Amino acid sequence: MPALPIVDVTLFVHNGAATVGAAIESVLAQTWPAIALTLVDDGSTDGTAEILAGYAARTPSIRLHRVRCNGGAVAAFQRGFWFGDSDFLMPKSADDLIAPDFVARCMAVLLAHPDCAMCHAGGLVFTGAGEVRAVYPDAHRLDATGPDPLARAQEVMRRYTSSPSFWGVYRRAATDTLAPIRPRAGWDHVVLAELALAGEIRHVPEVLYWRRDGGRPVATLARAATEQARAGLPLDDTLAEQRWRTPLLTTAYAHQEMFAAARLPHADRLALMQAVPGIFRARWLGALQREAQALAADLPRQIARLAAAGPVEARWLAHSLSAAIDAASAIVPEVDLTMFALELAARAGEPPRAAA
């Protein structure tokens, strides 16, 4: 009988002493016997390191890795794609739990469908007290299948909503084709859309993924996904990137940025880029317009900051604001930001003026 394929599980945690033990136990309880577990302490300061060391001492097969400086969620998830060398992998958070047959059920799908790049399962939300708060509806599960990679990517853009359809078992041959994950709002949306270009995304219908306390607001996630947040820097700094202010617009535009460099012929990349605005407008038009209008209302204040800035600071802020304007103009052109773009270009090229 051939040996079962190993699944590399990378469980990453930052200051998760209250929950990481249960998350580790849910991995150790898997009925799939071929699992290689790596515990990554992402710069914790709350006793997490001692908990992880205890598990590693009791279970010699566990690999332990410590990152001395917290790098944030995006970098942690990226390590989940890069650690290990088996044909299948599973990034894992320290908050959520998986049913004992989660890996086995997902692997059954992956082995039955060689073109499948990832399989996930149905999910529910539970509280810290163990009470089930809600079950995610069927619409939150992804089924991006079929031979056409463009159709699969568009299905992900139309449907991806919540994390149970993100935390699955991945095929390494597919994840190895992905670009490095960029820290920006909607990074998980972009990862799945690019993954769909490499293979199918399927799901197990049963509820096998248990999400602790549910998701956070979009604006909070957008702030946390920035490079400035990763470094503990203020987001209203003139040197910060400004697209966190428009998280849904940034999510939509990030797909265009990704498709421009996808592993596809030019015509296919362009076709996907052209499809992006229509797909996301169909999902979120009102919210996208409100984000663009809020940006327009705040731009006079932001542009006024250029007057007191030195040349490098002014150019950098103008560049960051222009990126936010470009994203808004690409997705909701009816909110006209042209005059702001022209003023930014003019001000960035002017000699700095002393503050009054």
Secondary structure, DSSP 8 states (H G I E B T S, - for coil): ------EEEEEEESS-TTTHHHHHHHHHT-S-S-EEEEEEEES--SSHHHHHHHHHHH-TT-EEEEESS--HHHHHHHHHHHS--SSEEEEE-SS-EE-TTHHHHHHHHHHH-TTEEEEEEEEEEE-TTS-EEEE--GGGS--B-SS-HHHHHHHHHHH--SGGGTSSEEEHHHHTTS-----STTHHHHHHHHHHHHSEEEEEEEEEEEEES----HHHHHHHTSHHHHTT--TTSTTS-SGGGSHHHHHHHHHHHHHHTSSS-HHHHHHHHHHHHHHHHHHHHHHHHHHHHHHHHHHHHHHHGGGGS-HHHHHHHHHHHHHHHHHHHHH-TTS--HHHHHHHHHHHTS------
